[in-house]
Amino acid sequence: MAKDARPRSAKRAPARRSRGPRVLLVAALLLVAAFAGGWFLWAGPGPATRELSVVVPEGATLSRAAHELEKAGAIHSRSLFLAFAKVLGGSGTIRAGEYRIEPRTSAQRILEMLQNGKTLQRLVTVPEGMPSILVAEALAKAPALTGTVKTPEEGSVLPDSYAYVRDEPRAAVLARMQEAMTAYLAKAWAGRDKWLAVTTPREAVILASIVEKETGKQAERTTVAAVYANRLRAGMPLQADPTIIYPVTKGKPLGRRILQSELRAKNGYNTYAMRGLPEGPIANPGRASIDAVLHPARSRALYFVADGTGGHVFAETYEQHQANVAKWYAIRRARGEM
Protein backbone atom coordinates (compact mmCIF):
# COMPACT_ATOMS: atom_id res chain seq x y z
CA MET A 1 0.00 0.00 0.00
CA ALA A 2 1.06 3.31 -0.78
CA LYS A 3 1.94 5.51 2.27
CA ASP A 4 -0.36 8.33 3.17
CA ALA A 5 1.08 11.35 1.40
CA ARG A 6 -0.63 13.86 3.71
CA PRO A 7 1.86 15.97 5.55
CA ARG A 8 2.16 15.58 9.25
CA SER A 9 0.77 18.44 11.23
CA ALA A 10 3.63 20.70 12.33
CA LYS A 11 4.00 21.81 15.97
CA ARG A 12 3.00 25.42 16.44
CA ALA A 13 5.71 27.77 17.77
CA PRO A 14 4.78 29.55 21.05
CA ALA A 15 3.41 33.03 20.40
CA ARG A 16 5.70 35.88 21.40
CA ARG A 17 4.34 38.15 24.09
CA SER A 18 4.08 41.83 23.14
CA ARG A 19 6.61 44.12 24.88
CA GLY A 20 4.43 47.17 24.46
CA PRO A 21 2.66 47.14 27.83
CA ARG A 22 5.91 46.46 29.68
CA VAL A 23 7.67 49.38 28.00
CA LEU A 24 4.76 51.62 28.76
CA LEU A 25 4.79 50.53 32.39
CA VAL A 26 8.51 51.19 32.73
CA ALA A 27 8.13 54.54 31.04
CA ALA A 28 5.26 55.42 33.34
CA LEU A 29 7.29 54.39 36.38
CA LEU A 30 10.23 56.44 35.21
CA LEU A 31 7.95 59.40 34.58
CA VAL A 32 6.45 59.09 38.05
CA ALA A 33 9.91 58.79 39.56
CA ALA A 34 11.12 61.84 37.64
CA PHE A 35 8.08 63.84 38.71
CA ALA A 36 8.49 62.69 42.30
CA GLY A 37 12.14 63.72 42.21
CA GLY A 38 11.29 67.04 40.67
CA TRP A 39 8.50 67.58 43.17
CA PHE A 40 10.91 66.87 46.00
CA LEU A 41 13.30 69.47 44.61
CA TRP A 42 10.36 71.89 44.34
CA ALA A 43 8.48 71.34 47.60
CA GLY A 44 11.11 69.58 49.67
CA PRO A 45 13.97 71.14 51.67
CA GLY A 46 16.11 73.55 49.70
CA PRO A 47 19.89 73.35 49.35
CA ALA A 48 20.74 76.31 51.60
CA THR A 49 22.65 75.23 54.70
CA ARG A 50 22.79 78.73 56.20
CA GLU A 51 20.76 81.90 56.09
CA LEU A 52 21.08 83.61 52.70
CA SER A 53 20.33 87.10 51.46
CA VAL A 54 19.20 87.42 47.84
CA VAL A 55 18.48 90.70 46.07
CA VAL A 56 15.90 90.80 43.29
CA PRO A 57 16.66 93.98 41.30
CA GLU A 58 13.96 96.46 40.38
CA GLY A 59 12.23 95.38 37.17
CA ALA A 60 13.72 91.86 37.25
CA THR A 61 11.88 89.01 35.55
CA LEU A 62 11.23 85.66 37.23
CA SER A 63 14.03 84.23 35.11
CA ARG A 64 16.47 86.84 36.44
CA ALA A 65 15.27 86.19 40.00
CA ALA A 66 15.79 82.44 39.51
CA HIS A 67 19.32 83.13 38.27
CA GLU A 68 20.09 85.11 41.44
CA LEU A 69 18.58 82.38 43.62
CA GLU A 70 20.59 79.63 41.93
CA LYS A 71 23.78 81.68 42.15
CA ALA A 72 23.24 82.21 45.87
CA GLY A 73 22.58 78.51 46.45
CA ALA A 74 18.95 78.98 47.49
CA ILE A 75 17.47 76.62 44.87
CA HIS A 76 18.70 73.42 43.24
CA SER A 77 18.01 74.34 39.62
CA ARG A 78 16.99 77.50 37.81
CA SER A 79 15.30 75.60 34.97
CA LEU A 80 13.38 73.35 37.35
CA PHE A 81 12.32 76.34 39.42
CA LEU A 82 10.99 78.12 36.34
CA ALA A 83 9.19 75.00 35.10
CA PHE A 84 7.36 74.36 38.35
CA ALA A 85 6.70 78.07 38.84
CA LYS A 86 5.04 78.20 35.42
CA VAL A 87 2.79 75.21 36.14
CA LEU A 88 2.11 75.56 39.87
CA GLY A 89 3.19 79.04 40.81
CA GLY A 90 -0.05 80.84 40.15
CA SER A 91 -0.33 84.16 38.37
CA GLY A 92 1.24 86.41 41.00
CA THR A 93 4.05 88.70 39.91
CA ILE A 94 7.30 88.91 41.85
CA ARG A 95 8.41 91.99 43.75
CA ALA A 96 11.84 93.55 43.87
CA GLY A 97 13.79 93.75 47.09
CA GLU A 98 16.11 91.85 49.37
CA TYR A 99 14.92 88.49 50.68
CA ARG A 100 16.17 86.57 53.68
CA ILE A 101 16.20 82.84 52.83
CA GLU A 102 16.26 80.60 55.89
CA PRO A 103 18.21 77.29 55.70
CA ARG A 104 16.39 74.51 53.82
CA THR A 105 13.62 76.79 52.55
CA SER A 106 11.85 75.05 49.66
CA ALA A 107 11.71 76.49 46.16
CA GLN A 108 7.92 76.55 46.46
CA ARG A 109 8.13 78.68 49.60
CA ILE A 110 10.70 80.98 48.00
CA LEU A 111 8.36 81.70 45.08
CA GLU A 112 5.58 82.54 47.56
CA MET A 113 7.95 84.98 49.28
CA LEU A 114 8.79 86.66 45.98
CA GLN A 115 5.13 87.01 45.06
CA ASN A 116 4.06 88.26 48.50
CA GLY A 117 6.90 90.76 48.68
CA LYS A 118 8.12 89.55 52.08
CA THR A 119 11.40 91.40 51.79
CA LEU A 120 14.11 91.86 54.38
CA GLN A 121 13.65 95.31 55.90
CA ARG A 122 16.89 97.22 56.28
CA LEU A 123 16.29 100.72 57.61
CA VAL A 124 18.39 103.75 58.37
CA THR A 125 16.54 106.22 60.57
CA VAL A 126 16.96 109.98 60.72
CA PRO A 127 15.14 111.34 63.79
CA GLU A 128 13.62 114.82 63.72
CA GLY A 129 16.26 117.42 64.43
CA MET A 130 19.25 115.21 63.63
CA PRO A 131 22.13 117.36 62.34
CA SER A 132 23.72 116.41 59.04
CA ILE A 133 26.99 115.37 60.65
CA LEU A 134 25.08 112.61 62.46
CA VAL A 135 23.15 111.72 59.30
CA ALA A 136 26.49 110.98 57.60
CA GLU A 137 27.55 108.90 60.61
CA ALA A 138 24.29 106.93 60.54
CA LEU A 139 24.77 106.12 56.87
CA ALA A 140 28.38 105.11 57.50
CA LYS A 141 27.28 102.69 60.23
CA ALA A 142 24.36 101.18 58.30
CA PRO A 143 25.35 97.58 57.44
CA ALA A 144 25.45 96.21 53.90
CA LEU A 145 25.63 99.61 52.16
CA THR A 146 28.49 100.45 49.83
CA GLY A 147 30.57 103.54 49.14
CA THR A 148 30.92 106.67 51.19
CA VAL A 149 29.12 110.00 51.46
CA LYS A 150 30.18 113.44 52.55
CA THR A 151 28.23 115.30 55.22
CA PRO A 152 25.12 116.58 53.42
CA GLU A 153 24.08 120.21 53.44
CA GLU A 154 22.38 121.04 56.72
CA GLY A 155 18.61 121.05 56.44
CA SER A 156 18.57 119.11 53.15
CA VAL A 157 17.44 115.77 54.61
CA LEU A 158 13.86 114.95 55.61
CA PRO A 159 13.80 113.00 58.89
CA ASP A 160 12.21 109.56 58.42
CA SER A 161 13.10 105.87 58.22
CA TYR A 162 14.49 104.87 54.82
CA ALA A 163 14.54 101.30 53.51
CA TYR A 164 17.50 100.01 51.53
CA VAL A 165 18.80 96.74 50.13
CA ARG A 166 22.14 95.02 50.43
CA ASP A 167 24.96 96.51 48.36
CA GLU A 168 23.01 99.68 47.64
CA PRO A 169 25.26 102.78 47.50
CA ARG A 170 25.09 105.11 50.49
CA ALA A 171 24.90 107.98 48.03
CA ALA A 172 21.65 106.55 46.62
CA VAL A 173 20.05 106.37 50.08
CA LEU A 174 21.15 109.93 50.86
CA ALA A 175 19.71 111.10 47.55
CA ARG A 176 16.31 109.65 48.53
CA MET A 177 16.49 111.49 51.86
CA GLN A 178 17.19 114.77 50.11
CA GLU A 179 14.59 114.21 47.40
CA ALA A 180 12.03 113.59 50.14
CA MET A 181 12.87 116.94 51.76
CA THR A 182 12.70 118.78 48.43
CA ALA A 183 9.30 117.27 47.64
CA TYR A 184 7.80 117.85 51.08
CA LEU A 185 9.08 121.41 51.36
CA ALA A 186 7.71 122.30 47.93
CA LYS A 187 4.27 120.97 48.82
CA ALA A 188 4.24 122.58 52.27
CA TRP A 189 5.43 125.93 50.92
CA ALA A 190 2.68 125.95 48.30
CA GLY A 191 0.06 125.68 51.06
CA ARG A 192 1.63 128.18 53.49
CA ASP A 193 -0.24 130.89 55.35
CA LYS A 194 -0.07 134.46 54.08
CA TRP A 195 1.98 137.21 55.74
CA LEU A 196 4.67 134.95 57.12
CA ALA A 197 7.86 136.30 58.63
CA VAL A 198 9.89 134.02 56.33
CA THR A 199 9.96 134.84 52.64
CA THR A 200 11.61 131.78 51.03
CA PRO A 201 11.55 128.00 51.49
CA ARG A 202 15.16 128.13 52.70
CA GLU A 203 14.24 130.65 55.39
CA ALA A 204 11.39 128.35 56.41
CA VAL A 205 13.84 125.46 56.86
CA ILE A 206 16.22 127.65 58.87
CA LEU A 207 13.50 128.76 61.26
CA ALA A 208 12.00 125.25 61.42
CA SER A 209 15.39 123.86 62.47
CA ILE A 210 15.41 126.30 65.42
CA VAL A 211 11.85 125.37 66.39
CA GLU A 212 12.86 121.70 66.18
CA LYS A 213 15.69 122.20 68.63
CA GLU A 214 13.74 124.40 71.03
CA THR A 215 10.82 122.09 71.76
CA GLY A 216 9.91 118.45 71.53
CA LYS A 217 6.27 119.02 72.39
CA GLN A 218 4.02 118.79 69.38
CA ALA A 219 1.32 120.98 70.96
CA GLU A 220 3.58 124.00 71.38
CA ARG A 221 5.56 123.99 68.12
CA THR A 222 3.27 126.51 66.43
CA THR A 223 3.53 128.88 69.42
CA VAL A 224 7.32 128.65 69.48
CA ALA A 225 7.25 129.38 65.74
CA ALA A 226 5.00 132.38 66.43
CA VAL A 227 7.42 133.78 69.04
CA TYR A 228 10.29 133.75 66.58
CA ALA A 229 8.11 135.13 63.79
CA ASN A 230 7.03 138.01 66.08
CA ARG A 231 10.66 138.72 66.97
CA LEU A 232 11.67 138.78 63.32
CA ARG A 233 8.92 141.27 62.51
CA ALA A 234 9.86 143.43 65.51
CA GLY A 235 13.56 143.43 64.59
CA MET A 236 14.49 141.73 67.87
CA PRO A 237 17.33 139.19 68.17
CA LEU A 238 15.99 135.66 68.19
CA GLN A 239 18.23 134.71 71.15
CA ALA A 240 17.90 130.98 70.48
CA ASP A 241 20.39 128.96 72.51
CA PRO A 242 20.69 126.12 69.94
CA THR A 243 22.13 128.61 67.42
CA ILE A 244 24.96 129.35 69.87
CA ILE A 245 25.82 125.67 70.14
CA TYR A 246 25.79 124.85 66.41
CA PRO A 247 29.13 126.48 65.42
CA VAL A 248 30.78 124.75 68.37
CA THR A 249 29.55 121.18 67.81
CA LYS A 250 27.92 121.23 64.33
CA GLY A 251 24.72 120.15 66.00
CA LYS A 252 25.99 117.48 68.36
CA PRO A 253 25.11 117.82 72.07
CA LEU A 254 27.25 120.39 73.87
CA GLY A 255 27.39 118.46 77.13
CA ARG A 256 27.84 121.57 79.28
CA ARG A 257 26.42 125.04 79.83
CA ILE A 258 26.94 127.73 77.21
CA LEU A 259 29.93 129.98 77.99
CA GLN A 260 29.68 133.76 78.12
CA SER A 261 32.38 133.92 75.45
CA GLU A 262 30.16 131.82 73.18
CA LEU A 263 27.23 134.16 73.77
CA ARG A 264 29.42 137.07 72.60
CA ALA A 265 31.01 135.24 69.67
CA LYS A 266 30.71 136.86 66.26
CA ASN A 267 29.62 134.35 63.63
CA GLY A 268 26.77 133.69 61.25
CA TYR A 269 24.77 131.69 63.80
CA ASN A 270 24.89 133.65 67.07
CA THR A 271 21.35 134.97 67.35
CA TYR A 272 22.25 136.75 70.59
CA ALA A 273 24.81 138.92 68.81
CA MET A 274 22.84 139.46 65.59
CA ARG A 275 19.34 140.18 64.36
CA GLY A 276 17.40 138.05 61.93
CA LEU A 277 17.86 134.43 60.98
CA PRO A 278 21.20 132.62 61.16
CA GLU A 279 23.01 132.01 57.91
CA GLY A 280 21.77 128.44 57.63
CA PRO A 281 19.81 125.64 59.31
CA ILE A 282 21.17 124.14 62.52
CA ALA A 283 19.58 120.69 61.99
CA ASN A 284 17.30 118.74 59.70
CA PRO A 285 13.76 119.71 60.77
CA GLY A 286 10.86 117.29 60.55
CA ARG A 287 7.51 117.78 58.92
CA ALA A 288 5.82 119.05 62.10
CA SER A 289 8.33 121.85 62.61
CA ILE A 290 8.18 122.89 58.95
CA ASP A 291 4.39 122.98 59.16
CA ALA A 292 4.55 125.00 62.39
CA VAL A 293 6.66 127.68 60.71
CA LEU A 294 4.35 127.83 57.70
CA HIS A 295 1.22 127.85 59.88
CA PRO A 296 2.24 129.56 63.15
CA ALA A 297 -0.15 130.08 66.03
CA ARG A 298 -2.00 133.39 66.32
CA SER A 299 -0.03 134.64 69.28
CA ARG A 300 1.62 137.90 70.35
CA ALA A 301 4.12 136.14 72.58
CA LEU A 302 7.72 137.35 72.36
CA TYR A 303 9.29 135.22 75.09
CA PHE A 304 9.24 131.69 76.46
CA VAL A 305 11.04 129.78 79.18
CA ALA A 306 10.95 126.22 80.47
CA ASP A 307 8.09 125.38 82.84
CA GLY A 308 9.69 122.42 84.60
CA THR A 309 7.50 119.79 82.92
CA GLY A 310 9.31 119.50 79.61
CA GLY A 311 7.34 122.31 78.02
CA HIS A 312 7.42 126.10 78.07
CA VAL A 313 5.46 129.04 79.39
CA PHE A 314 4.99 132.00 77.04
CA ALA A 315 4.78 135.75 77.66
CA GLU A 316 3.93 138.84 75.64
CA THR A 317 5.85 141.33 77.80
CA TYR A 318 9.31 141.34 79.30
CA GLU A 319 7.87 141.79 82.79
CA GLN A 320 5.75 138.65 82.41
CA HIS A 321 8.76 136.82 81.09
CA GLN A 322 10.91 137.85 84.05
CA ALA A 323 8.28 136.50 86.43
CA ASN A 324 8.24 133.22 84.52
CA VAL A 325 12.03 133.04 84.60
CA ALA A 326 11.97 133.53 88.38
CA LYS A 327 9.57 130.59 88.72
CA TRP A 328 11.85 128.46 86.56
CA TYR A 329 14.89 129.34 88.67
CA ALA A 330 12.95 128.42 91.82
CA ILE A 331 12.17 125.02 90.30
CA ARG A 332 15.80 124.46 89.44
CA ARG A 333 16.95 125.46 92.92
CA ALA A 334 14.45 123.04 94.45
CA ARG A 335 15.93 120.31 92.24
CA GLY A 336 19.45 121.18 93.31
CA GLU A 337 20.41 122.30 89.80
CA MET A 338 21.45 125.81 90.87
SULGINOR-V206600 format. One record per backbone hydrogen bond with DSSP energy under -1.0 kcal/mol. NH is the residue of the N-H (numbers start at 1). CO is the residue of the C=O. If there is no record, write none. Layout:
nh: (NH/NH)
co: (CO/CO)
//
This chain:
nh: (23/24/25/26/27/28/29/30/31/32/33/34/35/36/37/38/39/40/41/42/43/44/52/54/56/60/65/66/67/68/69/70/71/72/74/81/82/83/84/85/86/87/88/89/95/97/99/101/104/105/108/110/111/112/113/114/115/116/117/118/119/120/124/126/129/130/135/136/137/138/139/140/141/142/146/156/158/162/164/167/168/170/173/174/175/176/177/178/179/180/181/182/183/184/185/186/187/188/189/190/191/192/193/204/205/206/207/208/209/210/211/212/213/214/215/220/221/224/225/226/227/228/229/230/231/232/233/234/236/239/243/244/245/246/248/249/250/252/263/264/271/279/284/290/291/292/293/294/295/297/299/302/303/305/307/313/315/321/322/323/324/325/326/327/328/329/330/331/332/333/334/335/336/337)
co: (19/20/21/22/23/24/25/26/27/28/29/30/31/32/33/34/35/36/37/38/39/40/101/99/97/57/61/62/63/64/65/66/67/68/69/77/78/79/80/81/82/83/84/85/114/56/54/52/48/102/42/106/107/108/109/110/111/112/113/113/117/98/162/160/284/127/131/132/133/134/135/136/137/138/168/153/177/124/122/144/165/146/169/170/171/172/173/174/175/176/177/178/179/180/181/182/183/184/185/186/187/189/294/200/201/202/203/204/205/206/207/208/209/210/211/217/218/220/221/222/223/224/225/226/227/228/229/230/231/271/240/241/241/242/245/245/246/249/259/260/269/268/130/286/287/288/289/290/291/222/297/315/315/313/311/305/303/317/318/319/320/321/322/323/324/325/326/327/328/329/330/331/333/332)
//
